[in-house]
Amino acid sequence: MFYIFIFIALLLTGIGFFPIPEDIIVLSAGVGIQQEIGNALISFTIIFLGIIISDTIIFWFGKNIGIRVFKMKFFSFFISEDKVKRVHKIFGDHSKKIIFFGRFASGFRPVVLFTAGMSDLRFSNFIIFDILASIIYIPLIMFLGYRFSYDIIRFFEDTGRIYHIIEVLIISIIVIWFVF
C-alpha cells in the first residue's frame, strides 16, 4: 500500500493535479524507509518511475498543445509572442542544462518540462537528462527524509494541533479543487 500511495501521489502531483511539490512525497518515502514501512530500493524504483512518467506527460502536453496555449487570448495577455520566442531561443541554446537543473527547482519544474515540450528538443535528449537528474535528486531527497525522520516526526507530534488544522486545510483544498 505504501508503494501504491507513493506512485499515485507522484503521478498526480507531478502533472499538477494536486498543488504540492513532488519533493514532499519523496521526502515522505525517506521517512517511511526509516520507520521500516518501505524498502529503499523498491521505493527508489517506484519514485523513479512515477517521476519519469509524470515528467513525460508534461513534456508531451508541451509538445502537443504548448504553442496553441500561448496563442489563446487569456495567456497571450500575460505572455507576449515575443517573450515566447525569446524563451524558445534561450531554451534551444541551453535545453540540456535547464532540464537537468530544473529537476532541483521545485516550483520551476513543471514550467521547464512544458517548455521543453514546446521547444525543438528531441524526446531522447529530454529523457536522458531527466533520468540523469532524477538519479541524483531521488536518493538525495530520500536520504534527507531518512536522516531527519525523527525530527520530522517529533515536529508533527509537538505540533499535533497545527498538523490537524493543516490536514483539514489540505483536504478542503482538494475537495474545492474537485468541486470547482
C-alpha positions as CSV (number, residue, x, y, z in Angstrom):
1,M,0.0,0.0,0.0
2,F,2.9,2.3,0.8
3,Y,4.3,1.9,-2.7
4,I,1.0,2.4,-4.4
5,F,0.4,5.6,-2.5
6,I,3.8,6.9,-3.4
7,F,3.4,6.1,-7.1
8,I,-0.1,7.6,-7.5
9,A,0.7,10.6,-5.4
10,L,3.8,11.3,-7.6
11,L,1.8,11.0,-10.8
12,L,-0.9,13.3,-9.5
13,T,1.4,15.9,-8.1
14,G,3.9,15.6,-10.9
15,I,1.3,16.6,-13.5
16,G,-0.1,19.3,-11.3
17,F,-3.3,17.6,-10.3
18,F,-2.5,18.2,-6.6
19,P,-0.9,21.6,-5.8
20,I,2.0,20.2,-3.7
21,P,5.6,19.6,-4.8
22,E,6.9,16.1,-5.6
23,D,9.7,16.7,-3.1
24,I,7.3,16.2,-0.2
25,I,6.3,12.7,-1.4
26,V,10.0,11.8,-2.0
27,L,10.9,13.1,1.5
28,S,8.0,11.2,3.0
29,A,9.3,8.0,1.3
30,G,12.6,8.5,3.1
31,V,10.7,8.8,6.4
32,G,8.8,5.6,5.6
33,I,12.1,3.8,5.0
34,Q,13.5,5.0,8.3
35,Q,10.3,3.8,10.0
36,E,10.7,0.4,8.3
37,I,7.4,0.9,6.3
38,G,9.2,0.5,3.0
39,N,12.3,-0.7,1.3
40,A,14.9,1.8,-0.1
41,L,15.4,0.1,-3.4
42,I,11.8,-0.6,-4.1
43,S,10.9,3.0,-3.0
44,F,13.6,4.4,-5.3
45,T,12.3,2.4,-8.3
46,I,8.6,3.4,-7.7
47,I,9.6,7.1,-7.2
48,F,11.8,7.0,-10.3
49,L,9.0,5.5,-12.4
50,G,6.4,8.0,-11.1
51,I,8.7,11.0,-11.7
52,I,9.7,10.0,-15.2
53,I,6.2,9.1,-16.2
54,S,4.7,12.4,-14.9
55,D,7.6,14.4,-16.4
56,T,7.0,12.7,-19.8
57,I,3.3,13.6,-19.6
58,I,4.0,17.3,-19.0
59,F,6.6,17.2,-21.9
60,W,4.0,15.6,-24.1
61,F,1.4,18.3,-23.3
62,G,4.0,21.0,-24.1
63,K,4.8,19.2,-27.4
64,N,1.2,18.8,-28.5
65,I,-0.6,21.9,-27.1
66,G,2.1,24.2,-25.9
67,I,2.1,26.7,-28.8
68,R,-1.7,26.7,-29.1
69,V,-2.0,27.6,-25.4
70,F,0.1,30.8,-25.8
71,K,-2.0,31.8,-28.8
72,M,-5.1,31.9,-26.7
73,K,-6.1,35.5,-25.6
74,F,-6.0,34.7,-21.9
75,F,-2.4,33.6,-22.0
76,S,-1.2,36.0,-24.7
77,F,-2.4,38.8,-22.3
78,F,0.2,37.7,-19.8
79,I,3.0,36.4,-22.1
80,S,3.5,38.0,-25.4
81,E,4.5,36.1,-28.5
82,D,7.9,37.9,-28.4
83,K,8.6,36.6,-24.9
84,V,7.7,33.1,-26.0
85,K,10.2,33.4,-28.9
86,R,12.9,34.6,-26.5
87,V,12.3,31.7,-24.2
88,H,12.5,29.3,-27.2
89,K,15.9,30.8,-28.1
90,I,17.2,30.6,-24.6
91,F,15.8,27.1,-24.2
92,G,17.2,26.0,-27.5
93,D,20.7,27.1,-26.5
94,H,20.7,25.6,-23.0
95,S,18.0,23.0,-23.0
96,K,20.0,20.1,-21.6
97,K,21.3,22.2,-18.7
98,I,17.8,23.6,-18.0
99,I,16.3,20.1,-18.0
100,F,19.0,18.8,-15.6
101,F,18.9,21.7,-13.1
102,G,15.2,22.2,-13.4
103,R,14.7,18.9,-11.6
104,F,16.2,20.5,-8.5
105,A,13.9,23.6,-8.6
106,S,10.6,22.6,-7.2
107,G,8.2,25.3,-8.3
108,F,10.0,25.9,-11.6
109,R,10.0,22.2,-12.7
110,P,6.6,22.0,-14.5
111,V,7.3,25.1,-16.5
112,V,10.7,23.7,-17.5
113,L,9.1,20.4,-18.7
114,F,6.2,22.1,-20.5
115,T,8.7,24.5,-22.2
116,A,10.9,21.6,-23.2
117,G,8.0,20.0,-24.9
118,M,7.2,23.3,-26.7
119,S,10.8,23.7,-27.9
120,D,12.5,21.7,-30.6
121,L,14.2,19.5,-28.0
122,R,14.1,15.9,-29.1
123,F,12.4,13.5,-26.6
124,S,15.6,11.3,-26.4
125,N,17.6,14.3,-25.1
126,F,14.8,15.3,-22.7
127,I,14.5,11.8,-21.2
128,I,18.3,11.3,-20.9
129,F,18.8,14.5,-18.9
130,D,15.6,14.0,-16.9
131,I,16.8,10.5,-15.9
132,L,20.3,11.7,-15.0
133,A,19.0,14.4,-12.8
134,S,16.4,12.1,-11.2
135,I,19.2,9.6,-10.4
136,I,20.8,12.3,-8.3
137,Y,17.7,14.0,-7.0
138,I,15.7,11.0,-5.7
139,P,18.4,9.5,-3.4
140,L,19.3,12.9,-2.1
141,I,15.8,13.8,-1.1
142,M,15.1,10.3,0.2
143,F,18.2,10.5,2.3
144,L,17.1,13.8,3.8
145,G,13.8,12.2,4.8
146,Y,15.5,9.2,6.2
147,R,18.1,11.2,8.1
148,F,15.8,13.7,9.6
149,S,12.7,11.4,10.0
150,Y,12.8,11.5,13.8
151,D,13.0,15.3,13.7
152,I,10.1,15.4,11.3
153,I,8.0,13.0,13.4
154,R,8.8,14.9,16.6
155,F,7.9,18.2,14.9
156,F,4.5,16.8,14.0
157,E,4.0,15.3,17.4
158,D,4.9,18.6,19.1
159,T,2.6,20.5,16.7
160,G,-0.2,17.9,16.6
161,R,-3.0,20.5,16.7
162,I,-1.4,22.5,13.9
163,Y,-0.9,19.3,11.9
164,H,-4.6,18.5,12.2
165,I,-5.5,22.1,11.1
166,I,-3.2,21.7,8.1
167,E,-4.7,18.3,7.3
168,V,-8.2,19.8,7.3
169,L,-7.0,22.7,5.1
170,I,-5.4,20.3,2.6
171,I,-8.5,18.1,2.5
172,S,-10.6,21.2,2.0
173,I,-8.4,22.4,-0.8
174,I,-8.6,19.0,-2.5
175,V,-12.4,19.0,-2.2
176,I,-12.7,22.5,-3.5
177,W,-10.3,21.6,-6.4
178,F,-12.6,18.8,-7.5
179,V,-15.9,20.6,-6.9
180,F,-15.0,23.8,-8.7
